[in-house]
Amino acid sequence: MPDLSVELAGVKLKNPLMVAAGTPTINSKAMIKCIKYGAAAVVSKTITYAKLHRLQPRPRFYVVHPESVDSGFYSLYSVELMSELPPEEAVEDLSIAVKYARRYDAIVVASIAGRSMDEWVKLSSTVEDAGVSMIELNLSCPHVEAEEGSLMGKIAGSDPYIVGKIVSTVKSTVEVPIAVKLTPHGADPLAVALAADKAGADIVVATARFQGLVVDIDSMRPVVWGGLGGYGGPWMSPISCSWVYRIVKSGVRACVVGSGGIAGYEDILRFLMLGCRSVQICTAIIMHGFQFIARTLKALDNWLADRGFSSVNDVVGVALPNIVSFEELDRVSVYKSGIDRGKCISCMRCSRSCFYEAIKIMDGEVTVDQELCTGCGLCASICPSKAITLRRIG
């Protein structure tokens, strides 16, 4: 069977799947479940001294398009906050997870969020004493406003200078590797990643969720809890992949971990192929349960074995040479669409979406006017019966 082990900032992981900080890692009991189902690493729910961010609103979850959970077109909208445990209790709980993880060849990563430099230092040294293998600086959420603390959450994580100061301070405090969770909301993840890397971060995680607001048109109020919340789902994966590509391409020394929208083994492979060493998953586990971890790892293993790969490391970065720059885009080749009438169901979706008026009914059959077709490819992509193919003719 293929070797799924990877190395992340000098730490060996038995596979590339990490469970991100969130509900699936709410306490040691939940973290142990993740480990039992095969996760190589668990990132604790973020530990903080900020009492307001430890008090969970009720209710706090809302799934947009729940009927599409299995097909991957849903969004998880929530206002899930940080660990409810005070730091002292959270560290004791971490110690339990650490002891269990060692028995299963897994590691525990502590996620922390300070409001001041003193808190960042105190939290980092405290969680290191619990025996964690890494520390993740949560500089992506909560989506706090400036007056709530300039060194916390998205506000701090949006400023490369502040990120650099926090990273360098924590690095000088502890011995274990330091990861930085990047925000994609109102920030330039590349600029922040570069600042974190320069300051000595060992790992950058790209990226966390966005902030959203969902309004119910009947009540004319925001849904459920009535305010802003985190917003993410499988639709995020291409966005996160684009930031991963930019960060890897920049040549950062830090290892890059993919995160945001991972809904299956295919997404794991996409991030790895762009140069990531591992990935973090949260939302998919919330939606499908802890079993998702084992299912996904098995599918990843099968994919590698079917294609003759002996190690998951064989696919790391393989897509990078195939990415075309804007200047290199093919503006010369000629493509035309063709219809397989045996597969065509005459739904006319292609015709409605063809703004070049190249698809029409002729003699009772759907046909493509080759003179008008520009080879844009939309019809082939949108056809529900895969009756349309795009062919290069010049």
N, C-alpha and C positions, 0 to 999 in steps of 0.2 A: 504494500500500500504506500502511497505517496507520503513523504515526510511533511507534516504541516507546521513544523516548528519554525519560528522566526526569532530574530534578535532585535530588541528595541532598546536603544541607548545602553547597550551592554548587558541587558537583562534578557534571558532566554524565555520565550513564551512557547508553550506546547502547540499553539495554533494562533492564527492572527485575530481571533475574535475576542474583543474586550466588551464588557457590558458597561455602557456609559453611566455617569452619575444620574440618578433619577429614581423613579418609583421601583424598578426592579432591584435596586440596591439600597432600599430604604433603611435596612438594618442588617445585622449579621445573619439573621435567619434567611432573609431574602438573598443575600450575597452567597450564602452556602448553597441555596437552591441553584443559583446561576452556575456555580462551580460544579455541582453534581451533574448538571446537564451538559457540561463540557467546556464552559467558558475558560479561556486561558488566564483572563484577568477580570477583576471587577473594580469599578471606580465607585467609591462610596458616595452616597448622597452628600452634597456639599455641607461641610461643617462650618458654622459661623457663630460669632458672639451676638449677632444682630437678632434680638428677640422677635421683632416684627416679621422677619423673614423665616422664622421657625414656626409661626402660627399659620397652619394651613386653612385657607378659605374653604367653605362648604356650601354648595358643591363646587368642584374645580375642574372637571373634565367635560369636554364636549367634542364629539366626533362629527366632522363635516363629511357628508356622504358615507354614512355607515354601511350602506348597502354595497359599497365598493371596497370594503376592507380586504376581501380576498383577491380582488383584481388590481389593487394597488393604486386606486385613484381617490383615496381619502386624505383628510388632514386631521391631525390631532391638535385640538385647540385647548389649552389648559393654563391654569395659573398655579401649577404645582410649585411650591417653594422649596426651601432647603430642609436639611435634616431637622426634625423636631427635637432631637436630643441636644442638650447643652454640650459644649465641647468636652467637658470632663467625662460625661456619660458616653458620648459618641466615641471617645478614644477607648474606653473600656470595651465597647461593643466591637470596635475595629480589631482589638486584640483577639477576640473570639474568632472573627473571620480569618485573621492572619494564621492562627494556629490550624484551622481547618484547611485553609488553602494549601498549606505546606504538605499536607497528607495527600492532596490531589494534584500536586505539581502545578499549582496555580499561584497567582500573586494578587495582592490587594493594593490598590492605589487609593490614596486619600485625597479627596477633593476638598479644597478649603477656599474661604472667601473672607478677607479682612476688610475693615472699613478704614483702617489707618495702617501705617507701616509697622507700628508696634504690634497690631493684631496679626498682620501677616507673619511676622517673625515668631510670635508666640504660638500661633496655630501650627506653623510648619515644624517647629521643634517639638511640639507636643505630639503631633501625629507620627513623627519619625520615631519617637520613643515607643509607639505602639507596634513597631516592627514592620511597617508598610514598605513595599519595595520601591514605590515612587510617590511623588506628590503632584497633584494637578492643581494649578492655579485657575480657579473659575473666574475668568475675566470676560465672560460672555453673558451671564445672567446673575442676579436678576436685572431686569430692564429698568433699573432705578434712574431717577432724575438726579440732576447735579446736586441739589440741596440735600439729598439723602446720604451723600458720602462720595466724595470725588475719587476715592481709592477703591471703590467697590463696583462690581458688575460691569454692565455695558459702558457706563460712563468712563470708567478707568480703562476698560478694554478697547475703547475707541481711540485712545491717545497713545501713540507709539512711545512717547517720552515717558509717560507714567508707567506703561507696561515694562519698559526697560528698567526703570528704577525698582519696581516690585520684584522683577525677576532677579536682578543682580543682588538685591538685599536678601531674598530667600536663598539664593545659591550660596551666599556666604554664610548662611545659617545652618544648612543641613548638608549631609553627604549623599543622600539618595538622589537619583535623577529627578529633574523638574520638567513637568509638562505644562503647556499653556493652552487653555481652551479658547479658541478665537471666536469672536462674534462676527456674523455677516451683516448685522443690522446697524446701519448708520456708521459703518467703519470700512476701512480698506484692509481686509485681512492680510494682504501681502505686505503692506507697510508695517502692520503690527507684528507679523511673523518675522520680518527682517529685524525689527527692533528687539524682539524677544531672543532671536538667535544671536544677535550681537552681544546681548547682555548675558548670554551663557545658557539659555534654555536648552535642554537636551531633546525635547520633543515639542512639536506644535500639533494641535488637534484642530482640523479644519472640516467642518465648522459646526457651531451650535445652531439653534433654531432662530427664526425671526420673531418679531413681535407682531401680533395681529389684533384685529377687532372685527368680530362677527356680529352683525345687527339682524335681529328678527324683524321682518317687515310688518308682521301682524301686530305685535306688541309695540313696535317702534322703539325697542330697547335692545341694548346688547344682550346676547344670549346668556343664560344661566347666572353667572356671578355679576354681570353688569359692567365689566370693565375690560381693560386690555389684558392680553395673555400671550403666552408663547404659541407659535404656530409653525407646524412642521409636518412632514409626511414624505412618502416616496417621491413626490414631485420635486423634492429638494435635491435629490442625488446628483443630477447633472450640474446644478449650481455649485454644490460642494466640490464636485469633480473639477470644475473649472478653476476654483481657487487652489485646490491641491496641485493641479498642473502648473499654475503660475508660481506657487511656492517652491515646488520641486525644481522647476526650470530656473528659478533665481539662484540656485546653488547653495541654499542654506545648509549649514553643517548639521543642524538638528534633524532628527528623524521626523517624518511626517506621518501622522495618523489620520485616516479618513473618517469622517463622521457627517451625519446629516442626510436622512432619507434612505438609509440602507434597508432594503426590504427582502433580501434573499441572497443566495450565494453569488448570483450574477453581479450584484452591486459590490460585493466584497472583491470579486475579481477585477471589476472596473477600477476600483481604487488602487488595488495592488498593481495593476498594469500601468498606472500612472505614477508609480514610484513610492506608494505608501508601504510601510512595513507591517501595519496592522490597521484594524478599523474598530470604531466604537459604535455600538447599537443600543438603542433604548426604545424608541417608539414601536418598532415591530414586535418587541418582546411584550410591551404593554398590550398590544392588540392581539397577539397570538399565544401569549403565555410562555413559560420557561421552556416548553417543548420546542419552541422555535429555534433555540440554540442548537440542540442536538440534531434537529432536522436539517438545519442550514449547514452545519459542519459535515454531515454525511453527504449532502449534495455537493459540497465543495470538494470533498475527497473523491467522490465518484467522477466529477468533471475532470479532475486532474488525472485520475487513473485511466479514464477512457481515452485521453489524449496523449498518454504515454509520459506524463511529467513525473519525475521521481521526487520532486520537491516543490512546495508552493513558492519557494524563492525563485524558481525558474521563470515565473511570470512577472516578477516585480520589475516594473519599468519598461516592459516590452512594447507598450503602446506609444511611448514617448517619441521615438523616431518617426512614427507615422502621422504625427499631428502637423497639419499644414498651417502655415501662417496666413494672415490676411493677404499679404502681397503675393503669396504663391498660389492662391485659389485659381482653379482652372476656369479661365474665361474664354477658352478657345474651342474645346471639344464640343461636338454636336451630339445631342441626345434626343430621342423621340420615344413617345409612349406607344405601346401596342396592346391590344385587348385580346385575351383568350375568350372567345365567345362561348366556349364550353363551360367556363367558370363564371361568366358574367350573369348576374341576377337582375340586371336592368333596374337597379335601385336609383340610378342617376345621381348618386352622391358626387361622383367625379365631375359630372357636367355642371352641377350647381357651384362647384368650387373652382371651376376652370375660368379664370378671368381673361383668358386669351380666346375664349369661345372656340376652342379646338375640338371639344368633345360634343357630339350631337347625335341625333337619331337619323339614320339614313336607311331607307328601305326596311324600316322596322327593326333595325339593329343599331346598337351603340357602336359608334366608330370614332376614330381620331383623325382629324384633318391634319395631315403631316406638314402642310404648309404653315398652318397656324400654330402648331405645337412648338413651344420653346424649350421643351425638355426640362422644365422646372422640377418635375418629380412629385408634385403634390398629389396628383391623381393616383399614382402607384402606391403612395404611402397611405392614402385615405381609403382605398378600396377595401370593403369588408370581406370580399371573397378572394382577394389576391389575384384578381383576373387581369390586372394591368401590370405590365413590366416596362421598365425604362431601359432602352438599349442605346449603346453608343454606336453612332454610325459615321462619325468623322472626327 
